Amino acid sequence: MSHPEMSGVGRCAPVVELREYTLRPGGREKLIRLFDREFVETQEETGMNVVGQFRDPDRPDRFVWLRGFESMETRRQALADFYGGPVWAAHKDEANATMLDSDNVLLLQPAWAGAGFDLTGRARGPREDSAPTPDEGSPAVLVRVHHIRQEATEDFATAFRDEAAPLLARLGAPLAGIFVSNHAENTFPRLPVREGENVLATFQEFAGTDALDRHRDATGDDAGWRAIETRLAPYRSRRPEDFRLLPTARSLLGRPTA
C-alpha cells in the first residue's frame, strides 16, 4: 500500500528556477508520470529542492516546474551530479522525446528576506507509476510575472512589499512566494536560462481554479488594487503575464500542509 511521502525541506533554498516546457502533443501526461516517479527524490538526493510540478489547464502543451538550490555553486554541483548520473542516463531519451522546448527558464531569488517559499509540513502524493489528472476543482496556483525596468527593481519590490502584498492578503489570497531575477552567471551553461530579463514573480495558492478566478475578478474590481497598479505602471517594461497552474499529485507548492 502506498503512503504519502514527506519532504524534508522547510523554507525553500534561495536560488530558484522557474521552468516552463513546451511539449509535443500528448507528451505532458507521459512526462508527468515519468517525472513524478523517477525525478523527484533523485534530484533531491543531489541537494536540490523540487518545489512544484504543474499542468497548465489553459495550455495542454505546457509543463511548469520549480526547483531550488542553496547557492549558485551548489546548483552547479547538483545539476552536474543529476544530469551526469544513472537515473537521468536511464530516462533522458524518454523525457526528451516529450519536449519541443525546455529553455524557457527564469533564474530567481527571494525579493526580500522571508519572501521565499516556506514548504514546512507539505506532503507529497505517493510515488507511483501514474497520477490522476486534476479537474477544475483541484488546488491551483496563480503565477504572475511582472516585467520591470532593471533600474526600477528596488522601487518596484519595495512598493510591492509595502502596498501590494498586504492588500492581496486582505483580499484573501496571500502570497506564497515573491521573487526577483537572479542575474548571477549561469553556473551550468548546459541548461540555458533567459538572460537580459528583469522580473518580479509572485505565487498564490487557491483551493481551485474557481477560487482563483474569483480572486482575479475581485482584485480587478478593487479600487485600492487599481490604485496600486497605476503607481506600479511606470516601473514596468511590458505588461505582466498571468498563468494558472494545477499541481501534480507530487507537487509541494499548491498542496495543503499535513
N, C-alpha and C positions, 0 to 999 in steps of 0.2 A: 504494500500500500504506500502511495506517495504522500509525503508531508511537505508543507511549505518550508522553504529554506530561508534562514535569516541572514541578512547581510551583516558583516562585522563593522561596517562603516558608520560614522556618526556625521559630523559636518564634512561635507564633500571637500576634496582636495582643491587647492586654489588655482590650478590650471585646468581649464575645461575646454573640450572640443564639442561644438555643436555640428553634427554631421548629417547632411541631407543627401540621400542617394536617389537617383533616378533609375528605375528598374525596368527590365524587359516585361512585356505583357505576361501576366500570370506569375511573375517572379517573386512578388512580395511574400506570399504565404510560404513559398519554399525557403526563402531567406530567413524569415522569422522562425520557422521550425528549426532550421539549422543553427541559427544564432542562439536561440534560447536554450538549445540542447548542448551545444558544443563551445560557445564563445563567451559565456558569462564567467563562470568560475575560472576558466583557463586564462582569461585576461586578468582577472583579479589576483590570481596567483603570482603574476609578474609585478604587482604593486599598483595597478590601476584601480579606479572605482568605475564600475559600469553603472551609471546613474539611471538611465532610462532608455527604453526602446519603444517606438511608436509607429502605428499606422496613421496615415493622413486620410480621413474619410472623404475629403474633397478631391483627392488625387490618388487613384489606385496604383499609380506607378511610383509613389514616393514612400520611402522608409527613412525615418529620422531617429537618430540616437545620440546619446551624450555619454562621454566618459571623462574622468578626472584624473589628475596627477598631482603629486606633491610639489614638483618643480619642473622646469624645462629639462634639466639634466635627468631626473628620474623618468620623465616622459621618453627621452631618447633611449634610455636603457630598457624600459618596459616594452616599448614598441619593438626594439631590436630583439628582445627575448621572445616576444609573442610571435612576430612575423618570421623569425628565424627558427621557431620551434616546431615540434612534431604535430601539434594539433592543426595549426594553420597549413602546414605542408599536406596534411591528410585531407583537408576540406576546402582548400583555396579554390580549386577548379570548380567545385560545385557552387561555392559562394560567388565567385566572379562571373559565372555563367548567368546569374540573375541580373547583373548590373549593366547599365548603359553608362552611368557616370557616378563616380564616388569621390570627386574632388571638390564638391561644394561644402567646404568646411570653414567654420569660423573658430578662431582661437580666442578664448575669452578668459577673463579673470573677474572676481567679485568687484562690484562697483565701489564698495566701501567695506570696512570691517564689519563682518556679520551678515553681509548680503548674499553669501553663497548658500547652497542647498544644505539643509540640515536633514539628514536621512536617518536619524536615530529612530530605532524601532520599526523601520519599514520592513515589510515581509515580501519576499519573492514568492511567486507561484511555484508549483512543483516542476522539477526538471524532468521533462518527458518529451516524447517524440512529436507531439502535436498539441497545440493550444487552441481553444475556441476563438473564433473571430468575434470581436466585440460588436455589440449593436449600439444604436444611438443612445441607449440608456446607460452605457458603461461609463466609468470615470473618464474624465477628459482633461486635457491640459491646453491652455492658450499660450502661445508664444507670440510676442510682439518684438520685432527687431526695428529699433529706431536708428536711422542713418543720420549721423550728426557730423558737423564740420569739426575737424580734429582740434582746432584751436578753441572750440566751444565745449569740449568734453567735460571739463571740470564744472563749468557753469550749468550744463545740462544735467549732469549727475547730481549736483547739489540741489537743483530745483526739483528733480525727481524724488530725491530722498526726503526733502523737507515738505513738499507740497503734494506731489502725485501719489507717492506710496501711502501716506496716511489716508488720503481720500479714497483710494481703492480699497483699503481695509474697511473704512466706514461703509462703503458700498457693498460689503460682504464678500470680497474676493481679495484677500491679502496676497502679497507677492511671495511666492515660494523661493525665488531667486532673482537677483538683478546683477547683470554682468556687463562689463565693457570690453572692448577689444584689447587683446594682449598683443603688443607689437614686437615681442621678442623674436629673435631669429628662429626660424623653424629648425629644431634640433634633429628632425628625422625627415629630411627632404624627399625620401622615397614616397612619403604621403604628403601631397601638397596641401596647403591651406590658402584661403583667399587673402591675398596681400593688397595693401592700399585701401582696406576697408576700415571704417571707424563707426562703431555701433554701440548702442546700449540695448541689451536684450533682456526682456522680462519674461517670467514664467509664473502662471497662475494655475491652480488646481481646482477642478469642479466635479460635482457628483455625476454630471453627464453633459452631453452637448446641449440639451435644452437649457440647463442652468447657465452654461457658458454663453449661449446666445442671448438669454435674458440679461445677463450682466453686460454684454456689449451694448445692448439696446439701452440699458439703464445709464451707462456712462455717457452714451451719446446724447441722452436727454437731460443730463445733469448740468446745470448752469456752472457749478464750480469746476467740473471737469472741462467744459468747453473753455472756460477762462484759462485754465492751466495749459490746455492745448494751444491757445492763442499766444501765451507767453513763451512756450517752447518752440513755436514755429520758426523764429529767426535763427535758432541754433541748428536746424535740420539742413541736410544736404539733399534729401529727397523724402518722399512720403514713406511712412513706416509700413512694414509688412506684417500681416497677421496670419497665423495658421493654427487651425485646430488639430489636436493630436489625441489619439486613443492609445493608451498604454497597452503593451502586450502583457500576458499573464506574469511575466518575469521582470517587468519594469519595477523599479523602486519609486521613481517620481510618478505621481499620479495615483498612487495606491495609498490607502489609509494606513496609519500606524497600527502595529499589532496590539 
